[in-house]
Amino acid sequence: MINFIITNFNDIFGAITSIIAGASALSALTPTQKDDKILSKVKSILNIFALNIGNAKTA
């Protein structure tokens, strides 16, 4: 599993950043708060996977 992640890191990183960018753009373009809440939950889950917890969190 770790070998797969290491060998395909660029593709995985590109896919994740594309998904986040698309979701952020969609959230900014729509006037409702419901999609903003969903995006917030997705970002918090990704922060946990990225070990961005405690003082390492982004502002």
CHARMM internal coordinates of N, CA and C (Angstrom, degrees):
IC EDIT
DIST 1 N 1 CA 1.4503
DIST 1 CA 1 C 1.5228
ANGL 1 N 1 CA 1 C 110.57
DIST 1 C 2 N 1.3237
ANGL 1 CA 1 C 2 N 117.19
DIHE 1 N 1 CA 1 C 2 N -48.36
DIST 2 N 2 CA 1.4591
ANGL 1 C 2 N 2 CA 120.31
DIHE 1 CA 1 C 2 N 2 CA -178.65
DIST 2 CA 2 C 1.5259
ANGL 2 N 2 CA 2 C 110.73
DIHE 1 C 2 N 2 CA 2 C -66.42
DIST 2 C 3 N 1.3427
ANGL 2 CA 2 C 3 N 116.74
DIHE 2 N 2 CA 2 C 3 N -34.47
DIST 3 N 3 CA 1.4636
ANGL 2 C 3 N 3 CA 120.01
DIHE 2 CA 2 C 3 N 3 CA 177.06
DIST 3 CA 3 C 1.5257
ANGL 3 N 3 CA 3 C 111.12
DIHE 2 C 3 N 3 CA 3 C -64.21
DIST 3 C 4 N 1.3234
ANGL 3 CA 3 C 4 N 116.82
DIHE 3 N 3 CA 3 C 4 N -38.62
DIST 4 N 4 CA 1.4638
ANGL 3 C 4 N 4 CA 121.11
DIHE 3 CA 3 C 4 N 4 CA 177.18
DIST 4 CA 4 C 1.5196
ANGL 4 N 4 CA 4 C 110.35
DIHE 3 C 4 N 4 CA 4 C -62.56
DIST 4 C 5 N 1.3305
ANGL 4 CA 4 C 5 N 116.54
DIHE 4 N 4 CA 4 C 5 N -44.33
DIST 5 N 5 CA 1.4626
ANGL 4 C 5 N 5 CA 120.46
DIHE 4 CA 4 C 5 N 5 CA -179.56
DIST 5 CA 5 C 1.5180
ANGL 5 N 5 CA 5 C 110.88
DIHE 4 C 5 N 5 CA 5 C -64.72
DIST 5 C 6 N 1.3181
ANGL 5 CA 5 C 6 N 116.65
DIHE 5 N 5 CA 5 C 6 N -42.61
DIST 6 N 6 CA 1.4624
ANGL 5 C 6 N 6 CA 120.30
DIHE 5 CA 5 C 6 N 6 CA -178.91
DIST 6 CA 6 C 1.5267
ANGL 6 N 6 CA 6 C 111.04
DIHE 5 C 6 N 6 CA 6 C -65.29
DIST 6 C 7 N 1.3254
ANGL 6 CA 6 C 7 N 117.30
DIHE 6 N 6 CA 6 C 7 N -44.27
DIST 7 N 7 CA 1.4620
ANGL 6 C 7 N 7 CA 119.60
DIHE 6 CA 6 C 7 N 7 CA -177.23
DIST 7 CA 7 C 1.5248
ANGL 7 N 7 CA 7 C 112.49
DIHE 6 C 7 N 7 CA 7 C -72.62
DIST 7 C 8 N 1.3215
ANGL 7 CA 7 C 8 N 117.92
DIHE 7 N 7 CA 7 C 8 N -26.97
DIST 8 N 8 CA 1.4679
ANGL 7 C 8 N 8 CA 121.57
DIHE 7 CA 7 C 8 N 8 CA -177.92
DIST 8 CA 8 C 1.5182
ANGL 8 N 8 CA 8 C 112.70
DIHE 7 C 8 N 8 CA 8 C -111.83
DIST 8 C 9 N 1.3258
ANGL 8 CA 8 C 9 N 117.46
DIHE 8 N 8 CA 8 C 9 N 24.12
DIST 9 N 9 CA 1.4573
ANGL 8 C 9 N 9 CA 121.09
DIHE 8 CA 8 C 9 N 9 CA -174.51
DIST 9 CA 9 C 1.5211
ANGL 9 N 9 CA 9 C 112.61
DIHE 8 C 9 N 9 CA 9 C -58.89
DIST 9 C 10 N 1.3218
ANGL 9 CA 9 C 10 N 117.75
DIHE 9 N 9 CA 9 C 10 N -43.75
DIST 10 N 10 CA 1.4652
ANGL 9 C 10 N 10 CA 120.48
DIHE 9 CA 9 C 10 N 10 CA -178.63
DIST 10 CA 10 C 1.5234
ANGL 10 N 10 CA 10 C 112.09
DIHE 9 C 10 N 10 CA 10 C -62.15
DIST 10 C 11 N 1.3147
ANGL 10 CA 10 C 11 N 117.14
DIHE 10 N 10 CA 10 C 11 N -41.97
DIST 11 N 11 CA 1.4567
ANGL 10 C 11 N 11 CA 120.63
DIHE 10 CA 10 C 11 N 11 CA 178.89
DIST 11 CA 11 C 1.5213
ANGL 11 N 11 CA 11 C 111.51
DIHE 10 C 11 N 11 CA 11 C -67.63
DIST 11 C 12 N 1.3268
ANGL 11 CA 11 C 12 N 116.72
DIHE 11 N 11 CA 11 C 12 N -42.84
DIST 12 N 12 CA 1.4688
ANGL 11 C 12 N 12 CA 120.93
DIHE 11 CA 11 C 12 N 12 CA 179.86
DIST 12 CA 12 C 1.5229
ANGL 12 N 12 CA 12 C 109.98
DIHE 11 C 12 N 12 CA 12 C -64.75
DIST 12 C 13 N 1.3309
ANGL 12 CA 12 C 13 N 116.86
DIHE 12 N 12 CA 12 C 13 N -45.65
DIST 13 N 13 CA 1.4567
ANGL 12 C 13 N 13 CA 121.30
DIHE 12 CA 12 C 13 N 13 CA -179.63
DIST 13 CA 13 C 1.5302
ANGL 13 N 13 CA 13 C 110.77
DIHE 12 C 13 N 13 CA 13 C -62.84
DIST 13 C 14 N 1.3198
ANGL 13 CA 13 C 14 N 116.60
DIHE 13 N 13 CA 13 C 14 N -42.02
DIST 14 N 14 CA 1.4631
ANGL 13 C 14 N 14 CA 120.67
DIHE 13 CA 13 C 14 N 14 CA 178.06
DIST 14 CA 14 C 1.5165
ANGL 14 N 14 CA 14 C 112.53
DIHE 13 C 14 N 14 CA 14 C -62.90
DIST 14 C 15 N 1.3187
ANGL 14 CA 14 C 15 N 116.57
DIHE 14 N 14 CA 14 C 15 N -41.17
DIST 15 N 15 CA 1.4617
ANGL 14 C 15 N 15 CA 120.55
DIHE 14 CA 14 C 15 N 15 CA 179.43
DIST 15 CA 15 C 1.5239
ANGL 15 N 15 CA 15 C 111.09
DIHE 14 C 15 N 15 CA 15 C -66.08
DIST 15 C 16 N 1.3256
ANGL 15 CA 15 C 16 N 117.38
DIHE 15 N 15 CA 15 C 16 N -44.52
DIST 16 N 16 CA 1.4607
ANGL 15 C 16 N 16 CA 120.77
DIHE 15 CA 15 C 16 N 16 CA -179.01
DIST 16 CA 16 C 1.5249
ANGL 16 N 16 CA 16 C 110.90
DIHE 15 C 16 N 16 CA 16 C -64.40
DIST 16 C 17 N 1.3289
ANGL 16 CA 16 C 17 N 117.33
DIHE 16 N 16 CA 16 C 17 N -44.77
DIST 17 N 17 CA 1.4630
ANGL 16 C 17 N 17 CA 119.11
DIHE 16 CA 16 C 17 N 17 CA -179.72
DIST 17 CA 17 C 1.5238
ANGL 17 N 17 CA 17 C 111.48
DIHE 16 C 17 N 17 CA 17 C -67.34
DIST 17 C 18 N 1.3188
ANGL 17 CA 17 C 18 N 118.01
DIHE 17 N 17 CA 17 C 18 N -33.19
DIST 18 N 18 CA 1.4657
ANGL 17 C 18 N 18 CA 120.86
DIHE 17 CA 17 C 18 N 18 CA 176.91
DIST 18 CA 18 C 1.5263
ANGL 18 N 18 CA 18 C 110.90
DIHE 17 C 18 N 18 CA 18 C -66.75
DIST 18 C 19 N 1.3120
ANGL 18 CA 18 C 19 N 116.36
DIHE 18 N 18 CA 18 C 19 N -41.57
DIST 19 N 19 CA 1.4677
ANGL 18 C 19 N 19 CA 120.28
DIHE 18 CA 18 C 19 N 19 CA 178.60
DIST 19 CA 19 C 1.5243
ANGL 19 N 19 CA 19 C 110.43
DIHE 18 C 19 N 19 CA 19 C -63.64
DIST 19 C 20 N 1.3197
ANGL 19 CA 19 C 20 N 117.20
DIHE 19 N 19 CA 19 C 20 N -44.44
DIST 20 N 20 CA 1.4646
ANGL 19 C 20 N 20 CA 120.62
DIHE 19 CA 19 C 20 N 20 CA -179.68
DIST 20 CA 20 C 1.5287
ANGL 20 N 20 CA 20 C 110.34
DIHE 19 C 20 N 20 CA 20 C -65.59
DIST 20 C 21 N 1.3263
ANGL 20 CA 20 C 21 N 117.13
DIHE 20 N 20 CA 20 C 21 N -42.89
DIST 21 N 21 CA 1.4659
ANGL 20 C 21 N 21 CA 119.99
DIHE 20 CA 20 C 21 N 21 CA 179.56
DIST 21 CA 21 C 1.5267
ANGL 21 N 21 CA 21 C 111.23
DIHE 20 C 21 N 21 CA 21 C -63.23
DIST 21 C 22 N 1.3113
ANGL 21 CA 21 C 22 N 116.83
DIHE 21 N 21 CA 21 C 22 N -42.73
DIST 22 N 22 CA 1.4621
ANGL 21 C 22 N 22 CA 120.29
DIHE 21 CA 21 C 22 N 22 CA 178.15
DIST 22 CA 22 C 1.5212
ANGL 22 N 22 CA 22 C 112.50
DIHE 21 C 22 N 22 CA 22 C -64.89
DIST 22 C 23 N 1.3158
ANGL 22 CA 22 C 23 N 116.07
DIHE 22 N 22 CA 22 C 23 N -42.22
DIST 23 N 23 CA 1.4610
ANGL 22 C 23 N 23 CA 119.67
DIHE 22 CA 22 C 23 N 23 CA 178.83
DIST 23 CA 23 C 1.5217
ANGL 23 N 23 CA 23 C 111.08
DIHE 22 C 23 N 23 CA 23 C -66.74
DIST 23 C 24 N 1.3217
ANGL 23 CA 23 C 24 N 117.33
DIHE 23 N 23 CA 23 C 24 N -37.76
DIST 24 N 24 CA 1.4636
ANGL 23 C 24 N 24 CA 120.67
DIHE 23 CA 23 C 24 N 24 CA 178.12
DIST 24 CA 24 C 1.5286
ANGL 24 N 24 CA 24 C 110.76
DIHE 23 C 24 N 24 CA 24 C -66.06
DIST 24 C 25 N 1.3087
ANGL 24 CA 24 C 25 N 116.45
DIHE 24 N 24 CA 24 C 25 N -41.83
DIST 25 N 25 CA 1.4634
ANGL 24 C 25 N 25 CA 120.13
DIHE 24 CA 24 C 25 N 25 CA 178.35
DIST 25 CA 25 C 1.5245
ANGL 25 N 25 CA 25 C 110.67
DIHE 24 C 25 N 25 CA 25 C -64.12
DIST 25 C 26 N 1.3075
ANGL 25 CA 25 C 26 N 117.01
DIHE 25 N 25 CA 25 C 26 N -43.68
DIST 26 N 26 CA 1.4630
ANGL 25 C 26 N 26 CA 121.11
DIHE 25 CA 25 C 26 N 26 CA 178.30
DIST 26 CA 26 C 1.5244
ANGL 26 N 26 CA 26 C 110.62
DIHE 25 C 26 N 26 CA 26 C -62.38
DIST 26 C 27 N 1.3064
ANGL 26 CA 26 C 27 N 116.18
DIHE 26 N 26 CA 26 C 27 N -42.29
DIST 27 N 27 CA 1.4586
ANGL 26 C 27 N 27 CA 120.61
DIHE 26 CA 26 C 27 N 27 CA 179.80
DIST 27 CA 27 C 1.5242
ANGL 27 N 27 CA 27 C 111.38
DIHE 26 C 27 N 27 CA 27 C -64.97
DIST 27 C 28 N 1.3153
ANGL 27 CA 27 C 28 N 116.94
DIHE 27 N 27 CA 27 C 28 N -37.72
DIST 28 N 28 CA 1.4638
ANGL 27 C 28 N 28 CA 120.28
DIHE 27 CA 27 C 28 N 28 CA -179.99
DIST 28 CA 28 C 1.5262
ANGL 28 N 28 CA 28 C 111.66
DIHE 27 C 28 N 28 CA 28 C -71.76
DIST 28 C 29 N 1.3211
ANGL 28 CA 28 C 29 N 117.56
DIHE 28 N 28 CA 28 C 29 N -29.84
DIST 29 N 29 CA 1.4612
ANGL 28 C 29 N 29 CA 120.97
DIHE 28 CA 28 C 29 N 29 CA -176.86
DIST 29 CA 29 C 1.5178
ANGL 29 N 29 CA 29 C 113.78
DIHE 28 C 29 N 29 CA 29 C -83.54
DIST 29 C 30 N 1.3034
ANGL 29 CA 29 C 30 N 118.23
DIHE 29 N 29 CA 29 C 30 N -20.57
DIST 30 N 30 CA 1.4568
ANGL 29 C 30 N 30 CA 121.09
DIHE 29 CA 29 C 30 N 30 CA -178.34
DIST 30 CA 30 C 1.5187
ANGL 30 N 30 CA 30 C 110.43
DIHE 29 C 30 N 30 CA 30 C -98.64
DIST 30 C 31 N 1.3169
ANGL 30 CA 30 C 31 N 117.48
DIHE 30 N 30 CA 30 C 31 N 141.03
DIST 31 N 31 CA 1.4612
ANGL 30 C 31 N 31 CA 120.98
DIHE 30 CA 30 C 31 N 31 CA -174.61
DIST 31 CA 31 C 1.5299
ANGL 31 N 31 CA 31 C 115.20
DIHE 30 C 31 N 31 CA 31 C -81.91
DIST 31 C 32 N 1.3090
ANGL 31 CA 31 C 32 N 118.37
DIHE 31 N 31 CA 31 C 32 N -7.64
DIST 32 N 32 CA 1.4620
ANGL 31 C 32 N 32 CA 119.43
DIHE 31 CA 31 C 32 N 32 CA -175.45
DIST 32 CA 32 C 1.5182
ANGL 32 N 32 CA 32 C 111.89
DIHE 31 C 32 N 32 CA 32 C -85.72
DIST 32 C 33 N 1.3206
ANGL 32 CA 32 C 33 N 115.75
DIHE 32 N 32 CA 32 C 33 N 155.97
DIST 33 N 33 CA 1.4627
ANGL 32 C 33 N 33 CA 121.76
DIHE 32 CA 32 C 33 N 33 CA 178.62
DIST 33 CA 33 C 1.5250
ANGL 33 N 33 CA 33 C 112.01
DIHE 32 C 33 N 33 CA 33 C -88.65
DIST 33 C 34 N 1.3333
ANGL 33 CA 33 C 34 N 117.44
DIHE 33 N 33 CA 33 C 34 N -13.74
DIST 34 N 34 CA 1.4598
ANGL 33 C 34 N 34 CA 120.53
DIHE 33 CA 33 C 34 N 34 CA -176.85
DIST 34 CA 34 C 1.5260
ANGL 34 N 34 CA 34 C 111.45
DIHE 33 C 34 N 34 CA 34 C -63.43
DIST 34 C 35 N 1.3315
ANGL 34 CA 34 C 35 N 117.38
DIHE 34 N 34 CA 34 C 35 N -45.51
DIST 35 N 35 CA 1.4633
ANGL 34 C 35 N 35 CA 119.52
DIHE 34 CA 34 C 35 N 35 CA 179.98
DIST 35 CA 35 C 1.5231
ANGL 35 N 35 CA 35 C 111.39
DIHE 34 C 35 N 35 CA 35 C -70.60
DIST 35 C 36 N 1.3383
ANGL 35 CA 35 C 36 N 117.29
DIHE 35 N 35 CA 35 C 36 N -28.42
DIST 36 N 36 CA 1.4613
ANGL 35 C 36 N 36 CA 120.09
DIHE 35 CA 35 C 36 N 36 CA 176.06
DIST 36 CA 36 C 1.5247
ANGL 36 N 36 CA 36 C 110.53
DIHE 35 C 36 N 36 CA 36 C -64.58
DIST 36 C 37 N 1.3189
ANGL 36 CA 36 C 37 N 116.88
DIHE 36 N 36 CA 36 C 37 N -37.69
DIST 37 N 37 CA 1.4681
ANGL 36 C 37 N 37 CA 120.83
DIHE 36 CA 36 C 37 N 37 CA 178.77
DIST 37 CA 37 C 1.5263
ANGL 37 N 37 CA 37 C 110.60
DIHE 36 C 37 N 37 CA 37 C -67.31
DIST 37 C 38 N 1.3239
ANGL 37 CA 37 C 38 N 116.73
DIHE 37 N 37 CA 37 C 38 N -40.56
DIST 38 N 38 CA 1.4700
ANGL 37 C 38 N 38 CA 120.92
DIHE 37 CA 37 C 38 N 38 CA 179.51
DIST 38 CA 38 C 1.5225
ANGL 38 N 38 CA 38 C 109.73
DIHE 37 C 38 N 38 CA 38 C -64.24
DIST 38 C 39 N 1.3353
ANGL 38 CA 38 C 39 N 117.24
DIHE 38 N 38 CA 38 C 39 N -45.01
DIST 39 N 39 CA 1.4561
ANGL 38 C 39 N 39 CA 120.57
DIHE 38 CA 38 C 39 N 39 CA 179.07
DIST 39 CA 39 C 1.5232
ANGL 39 N 39 CA 39 C 111.02
DIHE 38 C 39 N 39 CA 39 C -63.04
DIST 39 C 40 N 1.3116
ANGL 39 CA 39 C 40 N 117.01
DIHE 39 N 39 CA 39 C 40 N -37.48
DIST 40 N 40 CA 1.4610
ANGL 39 C 40 N 40 CA 120.58
DIHE 39 CA 39 C 40 N 40 CA 178.28
DIST 40 CA 40 C 1.5248
ANGL 40 N 40 CA 40 C 111.01
DIHE 39 C 40 N 40 CA 40 C -62.19
DIST 40 C 41 N 1.3309
ANGL 40 CA 40 C 41 N 116.94
DIHE 40 N 40 CA 40 C 41 N -40.68
DIST 41 N 41 CA 1.4648
ANGL 40 C 41 N 41 CA 120.53
DIHE 40 CA 40 C 41 N 41 CA 178.43
DIST 41 CA 41 C 1.5220
ANGL 41 N 41 CA 41 C 111.27
DIHE 40 C 41 N 41 CA 41 C -66.51
DIST 41 C 42 N 1.3344
ANGL 41 CA 41 C 42 N 116.84
DIHE 41 N 41 CA 41 C 42 N -40.38
DIST 42 N 42 CA 1.4659
ANGL 41 C 42 N 42 CA 120.72
DIHE 41 CA 41 C 42 N 42 CA 178.55
DIST 42 CA 42 C 1.5259
ANGL 42 N 42 CA 42 C 109.92
DIHE 41 C 42 N 42 CA 42 C -63.11
DIST 42 C 43 N 1.3435
ANGL 42 CA 42 C 43 N 116.90
DIHE 42 N 42 CA 42 C 43 N -43.56
DIST 43 N 43 CA 1.4632
ANGL 42 C 43 N 43 CA 120.22
DIHE 42 CA 42 C 43 N 43 CA 179.27
DIST 43 CA 43 C 1.5213
ANGL 43 N 43 CA 43 C 111.33
DIHE 42 C 43 N 43 CA 43 C -63.35
DIST 43 C 44 N 1.3257
ANGL 43 CA 43 C 44 N 117.53
DIHE 43 N 43 CA 43 C 44 N -39.26
DIST 44 N 44 CA 1.4646
ANGL 43 C 44 N 44 CA 119.38
DIHE 43 CA 43 C 44 N 44 CA -179.78
DIST 44 CA 44 C 1.5294
ANGL 44 N 44 CA 44 C 110.97
DIHE 43 C 44 N 44 CA 44 C -66.90
DIST 44 C 45 N 1.3248
ANGL 44 CA 44 C 45 N 117.50
DIHE 44 N 44 CA 44 C 45 N -37.14
DIST 45 N 45 CA 1.4680
ANGL 44 C 45 N 45 CA 120.69
DIHE 44 CA 44 C 45 N 45 CA 177.18
DIST 45 CA 45 C 1.5262
ANGL 45 N 45 CA 45 C 110.13
DIHE 44 C 45 N 45 CA 45 C -66.06
DIST 45 C 46 N 1.3371
ANGL 45 CA 45 C 46 N 117.21
DIHE 45 N 45 CA 45 C 46 N -42.86
DIST 46 N 46 CA 1.4597
ANGL 45 C 46 N 46 CA 120.02
DIHE 45 CA 45 C 46 N 46 CA 178.43
DIST 46 CA 46 C 1.5206
ANGL 46 N 46 CA 46 C 111.72
DIHE 45 C 46 N 46 CA 46 C -65.64
DIST 46 C 47 N 1.3350
ANGL 46 CA 46 C 47 N 117.39
DIHE 46 N 46 CA 46 C 47 N -34.07
DIST 47 N 47 CA 1.4590
ANGL 46 C 47 N 47 CA 120.43
DIHE 46 CA 46 C 47 N 47 CA 176.13
DIST 47 CA 47 C 1.5251
ANGL 47 N 47 CA 47 C 111.14
DIHE 46 C 47 N 47 CA 47 C -64.23
DIST 47 C 48 N 1.3038
ANGL 47 CA 47 C 48 N 117.09
DIHE 47 N 47 CA 47 C 48 N -36.84
DIST 48 N 48 CA 1.4608
ANGL 47 C 48 N 48 CA 120.31
DIHE 47 CA 47 C 48 N 48 CA 177.88
DIST 48 CA 48 C 1.5256
ANGL 48 N 48 CA 48 C 110.03
DIHE 47 C 48 N 48 CA 48 C -66.25
DIST 48 C 49 N 1.3439
ANGL 48 CA 48 C 49 N 117.16
DIHE 48 N 48 CA 48 C 49 N -44.51
DIST 49 N 49 CA 1.4644
ANGL 48 C 49 N 49 CA 120.55
DIHE 48 CA 48 C 49 N 49 CA 178.70
DIST 49 CA 49 C 1.5229
ANGL 49 N 49 CA 49 C 111.51
DIHE 48 C 49 N 49 CA 49 C -64.45
DIST 49 C 50 N 1.3277
ANGL 49 CA 49 C 50 N 116.77
DIHE 49 N 49 CA 49 C 50 N -31.81
DIST 50 N 50 CA 1.4617
ANGL 49 C 50 N 50 CA 120.89
DIHE 49 CA 49 C 50 N 50 CA 179.84
DIST 50 CA 50 C 1.5220
ANGL 50 N 50 CA 50 C 112.14
DIHE 49 C 50 N 50 CA 50 C -85.45
DIST 50 C 51 N 1.3198
ANGL 50 CA 50 C 51 N 116.37
DIHE 50 N 50 CA 50 C 51 N 2.92
DIST 51 N 51 CA 1.4624
ANGL 50 C 51 N 51 CA 123.26
DIHE 50 CA 50 C 51 N 51 CA -178.83
DIST 51 CA 51 C 1.5246
ANGL 51 N 51 CA 51 C 112.29
DIHE 50 C 51 N 51 CA 51 C 60.97
DIST 51 C 52 N 1.3355
ANGL 51 CA 51 C 52 N 116.81
DIHE 51 N 51 CA 51 C 52 N 30.30
DIST 52 N 52 CA 1.4589
ANGL 51 C 52 N 52 CA 121.89
DIHE 51 CA 51 C 52 N 52 CA 175.16
DIST 52 CA 52 C 1.5277
ANGL 52 N 52 CA 52 C 108.68
DIHE 51 C 52 N 52 CA 52 C -88.44
DIST 52 C 53 N 1.3125
ANGL 52 CA 52 C 53 N 114.66
DIHE 52 N 52 CA 52 C 53 N 75.83
DIST 53 N 53 CA 1.4610
ANGL 52 C 53 N 53 CA 119.51
DIHE 52 CA 52 C 53 N 53 CA -178.85
DIST 53 CA 53 C 1.5179
ANGL 53 N 53 CA 53 C 108.85
DIHE 52 C 53 N 53 CA 53 C -125.22
DIST 53 C 54 N 1.3209
ANGL 53 CA 53 C 54 N 116.01
DIHE 53 N 53 CA 53 C 54 N 157.59
DIST 54 N 54 CA 1.4557
ANGL 53 C 54 N 54 CA 120.61
DIHE 53 CA 53 C 54 N 54 CA -179.98
DIST 54 CA 54 C 1.5161
ANGL 54 N 54 CA 54 C 111.66
DIHE 53 C 54 N 54 CA 54 C 67.84
DIST 54 C 55 N 1.3099
ANGL 54 CA 54 C 55 N 117.85
DIHE 54 N 54 CA 54 C 55 N -128.09
DIST 55 N 55 CA 1.4635
ANGL 54 C 55 N 55 CA 122.55
DIHE 54 CA 54 C 55 N 55 CA -177.91
DIST 55 CA 55 C 1.5185
ANGL 55 N 55 CA 55 C 112.55
DIHE 54 C 55 N 55 CA 55 C -76.38
DIST 55 C 56 N 1.3142
ANGL 55 CA 55 C 56 N 118.67
DIHE 55 N 55 CA 55 C 56 N -10.30
DIST 56 N 56 CA 1.4655
ANGL 55 C 56 N 56 CA 121.20
DIHE 55 CA 55 C 56 N 56 CA -178.25
DIST 56 CA 56 C 1.5266
ANGL 56 N 56 CA 56 C 112.52
DIHE 55 C 56 N 56 CA 56 C -84.20
DIST 56 C 57 N 1.3499
ANGL 56 CA 56 C 57 N 118.79
DIHE 56 N 56 CA 56 C 57 N -6.45
DIST 57 N 57 CA 1.4495
ANGL 56 C 57 N 57 CA 120.99
DIHE 56 CA 56 C 57 N 57 CA -178.65
DIST 57 CA 57 C 1.5131
ANGL 57 N 57 CA 57 C 111.06
DIHE 56 C 57 N 57 CA 57 C -66.17
DIST 57 C 58 N 1.3417
ANGL 57 CA 57 C 58 N 115.04
DIHE 57 N 57 CA 57 C 58 N 148.17
DIST 58 N 58 CA 1.4596
ANGL 57 C 58 N 58 CA 119.78
DIHE 57 CA 57 C 58 N 58 CA 175.82
DIST 58 CA 58 C 1.5112
ANGL 58 N 58 CA 58 C 109.88
DIHE 57 C 58 N 58 CA 58 C -78.75
DIST 58 C 59 N 1.3137
ANGL 58 CA 58 C 59 N 115.55
DIHE 58 N 58 CA 58 C 59 N 153.86
DIST 59 N 59 CA 1.4686
ANGL 58 C 59 N 59 CA 120.51
DIHE 58 CA 58 C 59 N 59 CA -176.93
DIST 59 CA 59 C 1.5013
ANGL 59 N 59 CA 59 C 112.53
DIHE 58 C 59 N 59 CA 59 C -72.65
END
COOR INIT
IC SEED 1 N 1 CA 1 C
IC BUILD
